[in-house]
């Protein structure tokens, strides 16, 4: 079966750095997405990786290793507004998106 | 440009009833996907439509169905509702199907089955 694993919950301090990991086992690979979802709101797109390496976008960076079936989302200079759930999703060989259950990130002052 | 809209936003139904949810994608977007979201389960893929054709279907029973119209608007229908169908139903649109396109989500329809 297809599976995406992420930690259920993480806690970090305002101003610090946090890394959210995602491991996947899917039928084929056609890209990996990270989304942010604030409580009661719809998910919003953060990043996309299809080749190995690091993609940087402001305070957020995403890394991919296809050989290891592994990605992480790195959030720097954490702000209170970064408190949200972070969803990892992989496009399989049928271009269907397979989603992880999400990681709830709690930021403390 | 207006975002993805979903109607209704909230719905309360009784077991055994049926329900139809509507989704209007971003103008110019031709792909619409539907998801069910429940606490602890994450997003569960229901189906994807592109140019009025169903491209992909998730592992949901036949009680869940959908369609897409020529203007790319989409509807999903759930018949014979069960208590376990209570969830947030999200619709997402993208310019095309598959490949690198990210999805833009609507605010969702919160369905409660009593």
Backbone of each chain as ProteinMPNN parsed JSONL, in Angstrom:
{"seq_chain_A": "XXXXXXXXXXXXXXXXXXXXXXXXXXXXXXXXXXXXXXXXXXXXXXXXXXXXXXXXXXXXXXXXXXXXXXXXXXXXXXXXXXXXXXXXXXXXXXXXXXXXXXXXXXXXX", "coords_chain_A": {"N_chain_A": [[0.816, -1.195, 0.0], [0.232, 2.362, -0.177], [1.933, 4.891, 1.606], [2.388, 7.614, 3.809], [4.353, 9.147, 6.183], [4.373, 11.294, 8.946], [5.401, 13.212, 11.803], [3.05, 13.477, 14.464], [2.671, 15.704, 16.115], [4.467, 18.683, 16.941], [6.5, 20.855, 18.926], [7.755, 24.143, 19.208], [9.893, 27.005, 19.783], [9.221, 30.488, 19.599], [11.034, 32.319, 17.179], [12.948, 30.405, 16.852], [14.258, 27.484, 15.031], [12.672, 24.909, 13.149], [12.323, 21.539, 12.082], [10.378, 19.592, 10.029], [9.698, 16.348, 9.366], [9.109, 14.018, 6.661], [8.322, 10.901, 5.48], [7.968, 8.612, 2.788], [6.224, 6.026, 1.033], [5.39, 5.115, -1.976], [3.549, 4.252, -4.977], [5.422, 4.809, -7.429], [6.703, 8.107, -8.256], [6.005, 11.464, -8.568], [6.603, 13.998, -7.714], [6.646, 16.086, -4.764], [4.732, 17.727, -2.328], [4.328, 20.419, -0.007], [2.0, 21.665, 2.282], [0.341, 24.212, 4.16], [-1.899, 24.379, 6.863], [-4.043, 26.273, 8.646], [-5.952, 26.154, 11.664], [-9.309, 25.389, 11.099], [-9.259, 26.411, 8.566], [-8.647, 26.297, 4.967], [-6.167, 24.216, 3.334], [-3.044, 25.666, 2.264], [-0.738, 26.159, -0.385], [2.744, 25.532, 0.007], [5.314, 24.549, -0.884], [7.14, 22.815, -3.51], [8.76, 19.891, -4.546], [10.61, 18.064, -6.892], [12.98, 17.176, -7.816], [16.021, 15.96, -6.315], [17.307, 17.63, -3.46], [17.534, 20.974, -2.069], [14.987, 23.369, -1.754], [14.529, 26.725, -1.457], [12.525, 29.194, 0.047], [12.113, 32.068, 1.141], [11.504, 32.215, 4.576], [10.983, 29.574, 4.666], [12.061, 26.301, 3.782], [12.416, 23.434, 1.696], [13.341, 20.043, 1.497], [14.402, 17.265, -0.47], [14.956, 13.774, -0.823], [14.936, 11.427, -3.063], [15.884, 8.796, -3.287], [15.88, 7.943, -0.675], [13.269, 8.215, -0.003], [12.32, 10.488, 1.351], [11.62, 13.604, 2.873], [11.94, 16.951, 4.111], [10.577, 19.779, 5.814], [11.726, 22.915, 6.512], [11.524, 25.414, 8.861], [12.361, 28.653, 9.549], [13.272, 31.252, 11.928], [10.92, 31.318, 13.57], [7.526, 32.319, 13.865], [4.629, 33.341, 15.729], [2.405, 33.084, 14.148], [2.989, 30.922, 12.593], [2.026, 28.717, 13.747], [0.291, 25.919, 13.045], [-1.052, 23.242, 11.022], [1.014, 21.081, 9.113], [1.138, 19.707, 6.01], [2.192, 16.936, 4.158], [2.453, 15.775, 0.859], [2.404, 13.428, -1.801], [2.732, 12.9, -5.274], [1.699, 10.123, -7.041], [2.416, 7.392, -9.37], [0.178, 7.507, -10.962], [-0.384, 10.121, -10.954], [-1.919, 10.845, -8.849], [-2.58, 12.501, -5.8], [-1.194, 11.616, -2.752], [-1.736, 11.873, 0.64], [-0.186, 12.805, 3.73], [-1.02, 12.543, 7.248], [-0.568, 14.896, 8.456], [1.278, 17.343, 10.379], [0.968, 18.831, 13.429], [2.006, 21.896, 14.394], [3.11, 23.584, 17.173], [3.731, 26.733, 18.394], [5.554, 28.308, 20.882], [5.818, 31.166, 22.996]], "CA_chain_A": [[0.0, 0.0, 0.0], [0.926, 3.64, -0.207], [1.989, 5.408, 2.961], [3.186, 8.806, 4.094], [4.47, 9.299, 7.626], [4.831, 12.559, 9.514], [5.096, 13.265, 13.235], [1.701, 13.989, 14.732], [2.712, 17.029, 16.725], [5.772, 19.2, 17.333], [6.467, 22.128, 19.641], [8.987, 24.913, 19.03], [9.864, 28.326, 20.42], [9.253, 31.648, 18.709], [12.377, 32.747, 16.828], [13.815, 29.241, 16.647], [14.159, 26.755, 13.771], [12.08, 23.588, 13.339], [12.348, 20.692, 10.895], [9.278, 18.624, 10.019], [10.08, 15.264, 8.459], [8.077, 13.268, 5.948], [8.83, 9.749, 4.731], [6.896, 8.12, 1.941], [6.321, 4.805, 0.22], [4.293, 5.257, -2.934], [3.694, 3.607, -6.283], [5.941, 5.837, -8.308], [6.9, 9.435, -7.654], [5.932, 12.563, -9.528], [6.682, 15.272, -7.021], [6.208, 16.137, -3.365], [4.209, 19.042, -1.972], [4.051, 20.782, 1.379], [0.916, 22.615, 2.462], [0.088, 24.694, 5.519], [-3.328, 24.507, 7.154], [-4.41, 26.812, 9.941], [-7.163, 25.546, 12.203], [-10.554, 25.902, 10.552], [-9.074, 26.989, 7.237], [-8.236, 25.367, 3.91], [-4.719, 24.13, 3.125], [-2.451, 26.551, 1.264], [0.497, 25.618, -0.937], [4.001, 26.095, 0.48], [6.489, 24.238, -1.693], [7.088, 21.654, -4.396], [10.063, 19.307, -4.897], [10.56, 16.888, -7.755], [14.374, 16.733, -7.906], [16.72, 15.932, -5.034], [17.955, 18.872, -3.076], [16.865, 21.944, -1.213], [14.29, 24.493, -2.367], [14.375, 27.744, -0.428], [11.52, 30.205, -0.25], [11.996, 32.925, 2.317], [11.812, 31.534, 5.851], [10.676, 28.152, 4.531], [12.852, 25.526, 2.822], [12.002, 22.034, 1.643], [14.409, 19.168, 1.004], [13.932, 15.975, -0.966], [15.852, 12.698, -1.231], [14.073, 10.399, -3.673], [16.418, 7.46, -3.003], [15.527, 7.595, 0.706], [11.841, 8.411, 0.222], [12.369, 11.371, 2.52], [11.592, 15.051, 2.679], [11.671, 17.736, 5.308], [10.237, 21.2, 5.699], [12.484, 23.664, 7.508], [10.959, 26.73, 9.113], [13.316, 29.46, 10.314], [12.755, 32.476, 12.573], [9.52, 30.999, 13.803], [6.601, 33.336, 14.349], [3.42, 32.738, 16.316], [1.468, 32.769, 13.068], [3.37, 29.653, 11.962], [1.278, 27.648, 14.426], [-0.61, 25.373, 12.033], [-0.704, 21.882, 10.607], [1.802, 21.039, 7.878], [0.76, 18.486, 5.3], [3.093, 16.437, 3.116], [1.682, 15.024, -0.137], [3.223, 12.897, -2.893], [2.041, 12.457, -6.49], [2.174, 8.782, -7.401], [2.591, 7.154, -10.808], [-1.072, 7.899, -11.628], [-0.53, 11.56, -10.686], [-2.831, 11.06, -7.741], [-1.91, 13.004, -4.605], [-1.337, 10.843, -1.52], [-1.495, 12.839, 1.706], [0.085, 12.431, 5.098], [-2.045, 12.978, 8.205], [-0.252, 16.255, 8.892], [1.997, 17.585, 11.628], [0.515, 20.035, 14.114], [3.143, 22.631, 14.959], [2.736, 24.536, 18.221], [4.801, 27.692, 18.665], [5.445, 28.912, 22.223], [6.581, 32.423, 23.09]], "C_chain_A": [[0.85, 1.245, 0.0], [0.833, 4.27, 1.181], [2.871, 6.643, 3.054], [3.174, 9.018, 5.596], [5.027, 10.667, 7.998], [4.591, 12.488, 11.021], [3.737, 13.919, 13.448], [1.736, 15.425, 15.232], [4.154, 17.411, 17.081], [5.589, 20.542, 18.024], [7.801, 22.836, 19.458], [8.785, 26.299, 19.638], [9.933, 29.423, 19.358], [10.694, 32.089, 18.467], [13.335, 31.61, 16.517], [13.615, 28.655, 15.244], [13.524, 25.392, 14.06], [12.106, 22.841, 12.007], [11.256, 19.644, 11.018], [9.599, 17.584, 8.945], [8.876, 14.569, 7.842], [8.757, 12.115, 5.218], [7.668, 9.137, 3.966], [7.259, 6.8, 1.266], [5.135, 4.836, -0.709], [4.595, 4.472, -4.205], [4.13, 4.674, -7.275], [6.042, 7.177, -7.598], [6.884, 10.489, -8.755], [5.865, 13.906, -8.812], [6.13, 15.203, -5.609], [5.843, 17.569, -3.021], [4.15, 19.185, -0.459], [2.963, 21.859, 1.39], [0.839, 23.003, 3.932], [-1.413, 24.807, 5.711], [-3.53, 25.046, 8.559], [-5.748, 26.224, 10.348], [-8.407, 26.214, 11.618], [-10.443, 26.509, 9.165], [-8.658, 25.918, 6.238], [-6.713, 25.313, 3.822], [-4.261, 25.129, 2.067], [-1.075, 26.026, 0.887], [1.719, 26.326, -0.374], [5.145, 25.838, -0.486], [6.274, 22.974, -2.497], [8.51, 21.198, -4.68], [9.836, 18.12, -5.826], [11.976, 16.323, -7.969], [15.003, 16.762, -6.518], [17.341, 17.296, -4.738], [17.042, 19.768, -2.288], [16.239, 23.051, -2.053], [14.028, 25.511, -1.27], [13.399, 28.808, -0.881], [11.313, 31.028, 1.005], [12.393, 32.179, 3.584], [11.613, 30.022, 5.763], [11.588, 27.52, 3.478], [12.322, 24.102, 2.838], [13.083, 21.237, 0.947], [13.804, 17.849, 0.569], [15.104, 15.041, -1.248], [14.968, 11.577, -1.762], [14.559, 8.992, -3.347], [16.046, 6.999, -1.603], [14.023, 7.728, 0.959], [11.605, 9.377, 1.379], [12.354, 12.834, 2.106], [11.513, 15.714, 4.046], [11.339, 19.158, 4.929], [10.944, 21.91, 6.843], [11.894, 25.056, 7.648], [11.927, 27.495, 10.021], [12.614, 30.664, 10.922], [11.257, 32.355, 12.845], [8.74, 32.168, 14.387], [5.349, 32.644, 14.877], [2.437, 32.322, 15.23], [1.814, 31.474, 12.324], [2.713, 28.457, 12.654], [0.18, 27.174, 13.477], [-0.279, 23.9, 11.862], [0.018, 21.944, 9.271], [1.619, 19.669, 7.234], [1.759, 18.175, 4.203], [2.247, 15.601, 2.158], [2.594, 14.633, -1.293], [2.329, 12.528, -4.074], [2.598, 11.109, -6.894], [2.228, 8.623, -8.92], [1.345, 7.498, -11.609], [-1.359, 9.389, -11.469], [-1.584, 11.852, -9.636], [-2.03, 11.524, -6.534], [-2.227, 12.109, -3.415], [-0.893, 11.744, -0.38], [-1.099, 12.173, 3.013], [-0.997, 12.99, 6.009], [-1.774, 14.385, 8.736], [0.473, 16.297, 10.217], [1.497, 18.886, 12.228], [1.705, 20.693, 14.795], [2.63, 23.679, 15.941], [3.937, 25.42, 18.496], [4.548, 28.327, 20.026], [6.304, 30.174, 22.28], [7.869, 32.238, 23.906]], "O_chain_A": [[2.068, 1.172, 0.163], [-0.201, 4.196, 1.844], [3.949, 6.709, 2.462], [2.11, 9.064, 6.214], [6.019, 11.129, 7.435], [3.684, 11.788, 11.472], [3.336, 14.807, 12.695], [0.927, 16.257, 14.82], [4.953, 16.56, 17.472], [4.64, 21.274, 17.742], [8.857, 22.209, 19.541], [7.668, 26.705, 19.96], [10.622, 29.285, 18.348], [11.481, 32.221, 19.405], [14.417, 31.836, 15.975], [12.922, 29.222, 14.399], [13.802, 24.787, 15.095], [11.933, 23.437, 10.943], [11.211, 18.896, 11.994], [9.751, 17.912, 7.768], [7.786, 14.535, 8.413], [9.671, 12.336, 4.424], [6.53, 9.141, 4.434], [8.42, 6.511, 0.976], [4.001, 4.61, -0.287], [5.734, 4.085, -4.468], [3.302, 5.354, -7.881], [5.534, 7.355, -6.491], [7.636, 10.419, -9.728], [5.167, 14.825, -9.242], [5.268, 14.381, -5.297], [6.556, 18.507, -3.378], [3.952, 18.213, 0.269], [3.0, 22.819, 0.621], [1.215, 22.238, 4.82], [-2.122, 25.277, 4.821], [-3.23, 24.37, 9.544], [-6.566, 25.847, 9.508], [-8.541, 27.437, 11.639], [-11.414, 27.057, 8.642], [-8.357, 24.784, 6.609], [-6.041, 26.273, 4.2], [-4.976, 25.409, 1.104], [-0.339, 25.514, 1.731], [1.748, 27.553, -0.28], [5.863, 26.761, -0.872], [5.377, 22.175, -2.225], [9.372, 22.012, -5.015], [8.974, 17.277, -5.575], [12.142, 15.14, -8.265], [14.559, 17.51, -5.647], [17.822, 18.0, -5.626], [15.939, 19.389, -1.894], [16.877, 23.601, -2.95], [13.382, 25.201, -0.269], [13.431, 29.265, -2.023], [10.449, 30.725, 1.827], [13.471, 31.589, 3.662], [12.016, 29.28, 6.659], [11.856, 28.109, 2.43], [11.839, 23.62, 3.863], [13.666, 21.673, -0.046], [12.829, 17.371, 1.149], [16.11, 15.446, -1.83], [14.329, 10.863, -0.989], [13.747, 8.088, -3.151], [15.909, 5.8, -1.36], [13.555, 7.382, 2.043], [10.795, 9.115, 2.268], [12.985, 13.237, 1.128], [11.069, 15.103, 5.018], [11.75, 19.67, 3.888], [10.777, 21.546, 8.007], [11.777, 25.791, 6.667], [12.265, 27.041, 11.114], [11.523, 31.049, 10.503], [10.452, 33.177, 12.407], [9.211, 32.893, 15.263], [5.053, 31.506, 14.514], [1.724, 31.329, 15.373], [1.02, 30.988, 11.519], [2.833, 27.322, 12.193], [-0.74, 27.922, 13.147], [0.651, 23.381, 12.478], [-0.318, 22.752, 8.406], [1.904, 18.63, 7.829], [2.126, 19.047, 3.415], [1.416, 14.806, 2.597], [3.451, 15.412, -1.711], [1.281, 11.909, -3.888], [3.806, 10.951, -7.071], [2.1, 9.598, -9.66], [1.436, 7.755, -12.809], [-2.445, 9.86, -11.807], [-2.084, 12.972, -9.541], [-0.941, 11.016, -6.268], [-3.394, 11.871, -3.105], [0.197, 12.314, -0.423], [-1.611, 11.109, 3.361], [-1.801, 13.82, 5.585], [-2.629, 14.992, 9.381], [0.314, 15.418, 11.064], [1.595, 19.937, 11.595], [2.332, 20.101, 15.673], [1.826, 24.543, 15.591], [5.027, 24.93, 18.794], [3.454, 28.825, 20.291], [7.38, 30.234, 21.685], [8.629, 33.19, 24.085]]}, "seq_chain_B": "XXXXXXXXXXXXXXXXXXXXXXXXXXXXXXXXXXXXXXXXXXXXXXXXXXXXXXXXXXXXXXXXXXXXXXXXXXXXXXXXXXXXXXXXXXXXXXXXXXXXXXXXXXXXXXXXXX", "coords_chain_B": {"N_chain_B": [[-8.487, 37.75, -8.822], [-11.054, 35.491, -8.233], [-11.223, 33.074, -5.597], [-11.418, 29.498, -4.984], [-14.685, 28.418, -4.56], [-17.084, 27.02, -2.338], [-20.191, 25.507, -1.769], [-22.906, 24.226, 0.221], [-21.517, 25.959, 3.12], [-21.864, 24.846, 5.598], [-23.611, 21.977, 6.785], [-26.235, 20.001, 7.945], [-27.352, 16.778, 8.219], [-29.495, 13.862, 8.221], [-29.04, 10.428, 9.053], [-29.177, 8.162, 6.313], [-30.213, 9.978, 4.523], [-29.519, 11.909, 1.512], [-26.921, 13.944, 0.029], [-25.81, 16.842, -1.72], [-22.934, 18.478, -2.744], [-21.342, 21.491, -3.773], [-18.879, 22.911, -5.968], [-17.008, 25.583, -7.151], [-14.44, 26.187, -9.299], [-11.321, 28.073, -9.498], [-11.326, 30.639, -11.926], [-10.612, 29.544, -15.176], [-9.275, 27.297, -14.355], [-9.207, 23.819, -14.891], [-9.194, 21.425, -13.642], [-10.57, 19.589, -11.0], [-10.5, 18.448, -7.72], [-11.668, 16.322, -5.095], [-11.787, 15.99, -1.549], [-11.958, 14.243, 1.562], [-11.813, 15.226, 4.883], [-10.949, 14.286, 8.078], [-10.484, 14.464, 11.651], [-7.277, 13.371, 12.591], [-7.132, 11.597, 10.456], [-6.316, 12.876, 8.253], [-6.145, 14.131, 4.86], [-8.281, 12.525, 2.708], [-8.416, 11.215, -0.456], [-10.995, 11.615, -2.77], [-12.076, 11.902, -5.507], [-10.979, 12.95, -8.811], [-11.582, 15.315, -11.299], [-11.287, 16.226, -14.71], [-11.805, 18.275, -17.384], [-14.518, 17.418, -17.544], [-14.288, 14.695, -17.219], [-13.75, 11.87, -15.184], [-10.702, 11.417, -13.727], [-9.242, 10.16, -11.733], [-9.879, 8.028, -8.942], [-10.557, 7.611, -5.547], [-10.446, 5.336, -2.689], [-13.285, 4.947, -1.908], [-16.669, 4.059, -1.029], [-19.318, 3.243, -3.401], [-21.361, 4.954, -2.791], [-20.481, 7.475, -2.82], [-20.227, 9.91, -5.207], [-19.491, 11.852, -8.15], [-19.413, 14.697, -10.374], [-18.513, 16.714, -13.217], [-19.074, 19.792, -14.768], [-19.443, 21.494, -17.955], [-18.482, 24.03, -17.566], [-16.525, 23.704, -15.776], [-17.287, 23.678, -13.128], [-18.045, 21.678, -10.273], [-19.757, 18.928, -8.747], [-20.364, 16.936, -5.855], [-21.866, 13.975, -4.672], [-23.387, 12.328, -1.983], [-24.932, 9.456, -1.118], [-27.398, 7.791, 0.92], [-26.568, 8.499, 3.653], [-24.189, 7.991, 6.272], [-23.241, 7.903, 9.776], [-20.481, 8.038, 9.942], [-19.782, 9.581, 7.811], [-19.612, 12.152, 8.486], [-17.71, 14.972, 8.245], [-15.148, 17.249, 7.041], [-15.456, 18.421, 3.835], [-13.413, 18.986, 1.215], [-12.698, 20.877, -1.653], [-10.546, 21.178, -4.416], [-8.842, 23.085, -6.866], [-6.97, 23.135, -9.949], [-4.85, 24.368, -12.612], [-4.331, 22.453, -14.629], [-4.266, 18.893, -15.096], [-2.601, 16.655, -12.958], [0.98, 16.332, -12.998], [3.052, 19.135, -12.302], [1.335, 20.869, -11.122], [0.183, 22.804, -8.435], [-2.422, 22.583, -5.986], [-5.321, 24.501, -5.352], [-7.21, 25.237, -2.651], [-10.658, 25.223, -1.643], [-12.811, 26.691, 0.942], [-14.167, 24.617, 2.116], [-16.834, 22.288, 2.962], [-18.591, 21.718, 5.808], [-19.889, 18.836, 6.907], [-22.316, 17.389, 8.887], [-23.599, 14.47, 10.133], [-26.421, 13.18, 11.614]], "CA_chain_B": [[-9.14, 36.516, -9.298], [-11.763, 34.861, -7.128], [-10.709, 31.764, -5.236], [-12.333, 28.364, -5.075], [-15.841, 28.57, -3.674], [-17.831, 25.808, -2.071], [-21.487, 25.705, -1.122], [-22.961, 25.198, 1.318], [-20.376, 25.883, 4.027], [-22.234, 23.948, 6.697], [-24.766, 21.163, 6.439], [-26.602, 18.963, 8.907], [-28.248, 15.815, 7.596], [-29.828, 12.683, 9.021], [-28.652, 9.14, 8.472], [-30.071, 7.679, 5.272], [-30.471, 11.014, 3.524], [-28.446, 12.141, 0.558], [-26.471, 15.329, 0.034], [-25.034, 17.291, -2.882], [-22.058, 19.6, -2.45], [-20.953, 22.158, -5.001], [-17.559, 23.539, -5.982], [-16.681, 26.387, -8.336], [-12.984, 26.373, -9.289], [-10.778, 29.356, -9.944], [-11.57, 30.848, -13.348], [-9.534, 29.037, -16.019], [-8.83, 25.991, -13.874], [-10.024, 22.771, -15.486], [-9.137, 20.214, -12.828], [-11.173, 19.705, -9.676], [-10.364, 17.259, -6.881], [-12.455, 16.335, -3.859], [-11.163, 15.299, -0.425], [-12.631, 14.181, 2.854], [-10.85, 15.436, 5.96], [-11.422, 14.019, 9.434], [-9.375, 14.593, 12.606], [-6.432, 12.198, 12.715], [-7.076, 10.82, 9.212], [-5.745, 13.654, 7.163], [-6.949, 14.284, 3.65], [-8.528, 11.293, 1.968], [-8.781, 11.558, -1.817], [-12.252, 11.043, -3.248], [-11.94, 11.79, -6.961], [-10.468, 14.095, -9.565], [-12.192, 15.52, -12.607], [-10.605, 17.115, -15.65], [-12.599, 18.398, -18.617], [-15.762, 16.649, -17.391], [-14.003, 13.262, -17.127], [-13.118, 11.453, -13.931], [-9.348, 10.926, -14.004], [-8.791, 9.293, -10.646], [-10.89, 7.789, -7.918], [-10.019, 7.055, -4.312], [-11.062, 4.106, -2.182], [-14.524, 5.216, -1.199], [-17.766, 3.246, -1.579], [-20.071, 3.8, -4.513], [-22.307, 5.985, -2.321], [-19.839, 8.757, -3.129], [-20.111, 10.097, -6.647], [-19.273, 13.248, -8.514], [-19.432, 15.027, -11.794], [-17.998, 18.035, -13.555], [-19.824, 20.394, -15.851], [-18.621, 22.082, -19.025], [-17.851, 25.268, -17.081], [-15.566, 23.2, -14.776], [-17.907, 23.519, -11.799], [-18.176, 20.256, -9.936], [-20.62, 18.539, -7.632], [-20.236, 15.577, -5.351], [-23.094, 13.491, -4.058], [-23.266, 11.195, -1.076], [-26.258, 8.898, -0.885], [-27.561, 6.955, 2.108], [-25.565, 9.002, 4.589], [-23.871, 7.274, 7.514], [-22.64, 8.782, 10.786], [-19.058, 8.169, 9.637], [-19.562, 10.518, 6.706], [-19.409, 13.484, 9.066], [-16.332, 15.376, 7.922], [-14.977, 18.44, 6.213], [-15.233, 18.043, 2.443], [-12.647, 20.04, 0.566], [-12.555, 20.858, -3.095], [-9.33, 21.877, -4.83], [-8.733, 23.207, -8.32], [-5.656, 23.424, -10.518], [-4.993, 24.726, -14.024], [-4.375, 21.241, -15.434], [-4.325, 17.662, -14.322], [-1.338, 15.985, -12.709], [2.264, 17.022, -13.158], [3.588, 19.979, -11.246], [0.379, 21.868, -10.67], [-0.296, 22.748, -7.065], [-3.867, 22.692, -5.88], [-5.86, 25.621, -4.586], [-8.346, 24.677, -1.922], [-11.772, 26.028, -1.176], [-12.951, 26.706, 2.393], [-14.738, 23.364, 2.574], [-18.207, 22.132, 3.463], [-18.61, 20.914, 7.033], [-21.087, 17.997, 6.919], [-22.594, 16.663, 10.118], [-24.672, 13.491, 9.965], [-26.944, 12.815, 12.947]], "C_chain_B": [[-9.794, 35.848, -8.099], [-11.183, 33.482, -6.879], [-11.73, 30.676, -5.478], [-13.481, 28.585, -4.093], [-16.573, 27.238, -3.537], [-19.137, 26.172, -1.38], [-22.161, 24.364, -0.874], [-21.717, 25.082, 2.192], [-20.641, 24.915, 5.174], [-23.532, 23.235, 6.345], [-25.004, 20.141, 7.54], [-27.637, 18.075, 8.25], [-28.478, 14.647, 8.55], [-29.377, 11.434, 8.291], [-29.674, 8.69, 7.438], [-30.386, 8.705, 4.201], [-29.336, 11.083, 2.513], [-28.105, 13.629, 0.548], [-25.681, 15.613, -1.247], [-24.243, 18.531, -2.495], [-21.557, 20.183, -3.767], [-19.605, 22.851, -4.865], [-17.382, 24.317, -7.282], [-15.19, 26.676, -8.312], [-12.592, 27.796, -9.657], [-10.975, 29.455, -11.465], [-10.361, 30.395, -14.174], [-8.988, 27.69, -15.582], [-9.782, 24.917, -14.384], [-10.038, 21.489, -14.668], [-9.728, 20.493, -11.457], [-11.014, 18.378, -8.95], [-11.199, 17.445, -5.626], [-11.752, 15.493, -2.798], [-12.113, 15.281, 0.764], [-11.559, 14.345, 3.929], [-11.516, 15.204, 7.303], [-10.239, 14.108, 10.374], [-8.579, 13.293, 12.692], [-6.287, 11.374, 11.452], [-6.42, 11.595, 8.088], [-6.706, 13.743, 6.001], [-7.064, 12.941, 2.937], [-9.083, 11.679, 0.594], [-10.062, 10.84, -2.232], [-12.2, 10.815, -4.758], [-11.426, 13.088, -7.552], [-11.155, 14.125, -10.922], [-11.374, 16.499, -13.421], [-11.396, 17.106, -16.946], [-13.771, 17.425, -18.632], [-15.549, 15.138, -17.282], [-13.346, 12.951, -15.789], [-11.775, 10.822, -14.237], [-8.876, 9.91, -12.982], [-9.9, 9.141, -9.637], [-10.207, 7.159, -6.719], [-10.797, 5.829, -3.882], [-12.274, 4.393, -1.312], [-15.64, 4.376, -1.832], [-18.529, 3.995, -2.667], [-21.114, 4.832, -4.102], [-21.781, 7.397, -2.616], [-19.676, 8.864, -4.646], [-19.91, 11.575, -6.95], [-19.458, 13.45, -9.996], [-18.87, 16.42, -11.99], [-18.744, 18.537, -14.786], [-18.883, 21.079, -16.843], [-17.947, 23.381, -18.583], [-16.862, 24.979, -15.95], [-16.119, 23.132, -13.359], [-18.14, 22.033, -11.547], [-19.141, 20.07, -8.776], [-20.213, 17.148, -7.158], [-21.501, 15.218, -4.586], [-22.764, 12.324, -3.144], [-24.677, 10.696, -0.804], [-26.244, 8.042, 0.38], [-26.506, 7.293, 3.166], [-25.433, 8.125, 5.83], [-23.213, 8.253, 8.483], [-21.172, 9.057, 10.478], [-18.744, 9.107, 8.489], [-19.402, 11.951, 7.214], [-17.945, 13.877, 8.907], [-16.352, 16.736, 7.264], [-14.674, 17.962, 4.796], [-14.608, 19.221, 1.718], [-12.592, 19.806, -0.931], [-11.293, 21.642, -3.429], [-9.29, 21.952, -6.346], [-7.29, 23.476, -8.72], [-5.825, 23.674, -12.011], [-5.126, 23.502, -14.93], [-4.417, 20.038, -14.531], [-2.92, 17.101, -14.16], [-0.142, 16.902, -12.763], [2.551, 17.961, -11.993], [2.572, 20.94, -10.644], [0.043, 21.706, -9.197], [-1.793, 22.951, -7.071], [-4.241, 23.87, -4.991], [-7.166, 25.153, -3.965], [-9.423, 25.713, -1.638], [-11.888, 25.924, 0.336], [-13.573, 25.44, 2.967], [-16.209, 23.446, 2.943], [-18.138, 21.213, 4.668], [-19.929, 20.166, 7.078], [-21.186, 17.262, 8.251], [-23.777, 15.75, 9.865], [-25.128, 13.033, 11.348], [-27.891, 11.608, 12.854]], "O_chain_B": [[-9.155, 35.662, -7.063], [-10.717, 32.806, -7.797], [-12.77, 30.902, -6.096], [-13.255, 28.904, -2.926], [-16.666, 26.45, -4.478], [-19.171, 27.043, -0.51], [-22.006, 23.445, -1.679], [-20.929, 24.157, 1.997], [-19.726, 24.247, 5.655], [-24.423, 23.795, 5.706], [-24.068, 19.493, 8.008], [-28.672, 18.549, 7.782], [-27.764, 14.469, 9.537], [-29.339, 11.395, 7.061], [-30.88, 8.816, 7.647], [-30.783, 8.346, 3.092], [-28.322, 10.398, 2.649], [-28.89, 14.464, 0.997], [-24.986, 14.747, -1.777], [-24.797, 19.506, -1.988], [-21.373, 19.464, -4.749], [-19.237, 23.318, -3.787], [-17.58, 23.781, -8.372], [-14.712, 27.346, -7.396], [-13.422, 28.605, -10.07], [-10.808, 28.473, -12.188], [-9.231, 30.807, -13.911], [-8.31, 27.014, -16.356], [-11.001, 25.073, -14.323], [-10.801, 20.569, -14.962], [-9.423, 21.509, -10.832], [-11.345, 17.32, -9.485], [-11.409, 18.563, -5.156], [-11.199, 14.433, -3.091], [-12.945, 16.17, 0.945], [-10.523, 13.682, 3.888], [-12.519, 15.838, 7.63], [-9.106, 13.859, 9.963], [-9.165, 12.222, 12.852], [-5.398, 10.526, 11.378], [-6.016, 11.015, 7.08], [-7.901, 13.474, 6.126], [-6.061, 12.309, 2.607], [-10.091, 12.378, 0.496], [-10.197, 9.628, -2.07], [-12.27, 9.679, -5.228], [-11.428, 14.147, -6.922], [-11.29, 13.105, -11.598], [-10.838, 17.475, -12.896], [-11.629, 16.049, -17.533], [-13.985, 16.704, -19.606], [-16.518, 14.379, -17.255], [-12.483, 13.696, -15.325], [-11.708, 9.805, -14.928], [-8.204, 8.933, -13.313], [-10.755, 10.015, -9.493], [-9.37, 6.27, -6.87], [-11.677, 5.343, -4.592], [-12.272, 4.107, -0.115], [-15.573, 4.026, -3.01], [-18.399, 5.209, -2.825], [-21.69, 5.509, -4.954], [-22.536, 8.368, -2.655], [-19.06, 8.005, -5.279], [-20.137, 12.434, -6.098], [-19.634, 12.503, -10.763], [-18.767, 17.204, -11.047], [-19.004, 17.781, -15.722], [-17.687, 21.22, -16.592], [-16.944, 23.785, -19.171], [-16.417, 25.892, -15.255], [-15.469, 22.574, -12.475], [-18.394, 21.251, -12.463], [-19.309, 20.955, -7.936], [-19.781, 16.304, -7.942], [-22.116, 16.065, -3.937], [-21.968, 11.45, -3.486], [-25.52, 11.446, -0.312], [-25.182, 7.625, 0.843], [-25.668, 6.463, 3.515], [-26.412, 7.596, 6.357], [-22.694, 9.293, 8.076], [-20.673, 10.157, 10.716], [-17.579, 9.397, 8.218], [-19.089, 12.855, 6.439], [-17.052, 13.181, 9.389], [-17.407, 17.298, 6.969], [-13.742, 17.186, 4.584], [-15.192, 20.301, 1.621], [-12.456, 18.676, -1.401], [-11.004, 22.657, -2.796], [-9.659, 20.999, -7.031], [-6.494, 23.98, -7.927], [-6.813, 23.25, -12.611], [-5.918, 23.498, -15.871], [-4.589, 20.169, -13.319], [-2.141, 17.076, -15.112], [-0.262, 18.115, -12.589], [2.318, 17.614, -10.835], [2.904, 21.732, -9.762], [-0.334, 20.621, -8.752], [-2.362, 23.435, -8.049], [-3.561, 24.181, -4.014], [-8.094, 24.733, -4.655], [-9.15, 26.895, -1.426], [-11.152, 25.159, 0.96], [-13.512, 25.214, 4.176], [-16.75, 24.521, 3.2], [-17.684, 20.073, 4.569], [-20.98, 20.779, 7.266], [-20.243, 16.597, 8.678], [-24.838, 16.202, 9.433], [-24.325, 12.559, 12.152], [-28.424, 11.162, 13.87]]}, "name": "protein", "num_of_chains": 2, "seq": "XXXXXXXXXXXXXXXXXXXXXXXXXXXXXXXXXXXXXXXXXXXXXXXXXXXXXXXXXXXXXXXXXXXXXXXXXXXXXXXXXXXXXXXXXXXXXXXXXXXXXXXXXXXXXXXXXXXXXXXXXXXXXXXXXXXXXXXXXXXXXXXXXXXXXXXXXXXXXXXXXXXXXXXXXXXXXXXXXXXXXXXXXXXXXXXXXXXXXXXXXXXXXXXXXXXXXXXXXXXXXXX"}
